[in-house]
Amino acid sequence: MTMRREFRAMGTDVLLVLHPIVDDDRAHAALDGAHEEITRIERLASRFGPSSELSLLNAAGEAEVSTDLLR
């Protein structure tokens, strides 16, 4: 059985597809984790969100940023 998760992030459509080889609970947890990580990265690096670290950096021209954005 193929599992799918669709949502919007960073100004585009995101589609996560999983062909689970483990039980459904672990597969759902994997999809949840991937969705959460994409959302977390969007909060840091989206050029569309005015409060993201990237938007604040662009507006100010300089800023202390998280390790994730720096990488």
C-alpha positions in Angstrom: 0.0 0.0 0.0 1.3 3.4 -0.9 0.9 6.3 1.6 0.8 9.9 0.4 0.9 13.3 2.1 0.2 16.5 0.2 0.6 20.0 1.5 1.9 23.5 0.6 5.3 24.7 1.7 7.8 27.3 0.5 5.4 28.5 -2.2 5.0 25.1 -3.9 3.0 21.9 -3.6 4.8 19.1 -1.7 4.0 15.4 -2.2 5.5 12.8 0.1 5.1 9.2 -1.1 6.0 6.3 1.1 5.9 2.6 0.2 6.0 1.2 3.7 7.9 -2.0 4.5 7.1 -1.5 8.2 3.8 -1.4 10.1 1.4 1.4 9.4 2.0 3.3 12.7 5.7 3.6 11.9 5.0 4.6 8.3 2.6 7.3 9.5 5.2 8.5 12.0 7.7 8.7 9.2 5.4 10.9 7.1 4.6 13.0 10.1 8.3 13.5 10.8 9.1 14.4 7.2 6.2 16.9 7.1 7.4 18.5 10.4 11.0 18.8 9.2 9.9 20.5 5.9 7.7 22.9 8.0 10.6 23.6 10.4 12.9 24.4 7.5 10.3 26.6 5.9 10.1 28.6 9.1 13.8 29.2 8.8 14.5 29.6 5.1 11.3 30.6 3.3 11.6 33.8 1.3 7.8 33.9 1.3 7.3 34.2 5.1 8.1 37.7 6.4 9.2 36.3 9.8 11.5 33.5 8.5 15.2 33.9 9.4 16.0 34.3 5.7 13.5 37.1 5.2 14.8 38.9 8.3 18.3 38.5 7.1 17.4 39.9 3.7 15.6 42.8 5.2 18.4 43.8 7.6 21.4 42.9 5.4 23.0 41.1 8.3 21.9 39.0 11.2 22.9 36.2 13.5 21.3 33.1 12.1 20.8 29.5 13.2 23.3 26.8 12.3 20.7 25.3 9.9 20.3 28.5 7.9 24.0 29.1 7.9 24.6 25.6 6.4 
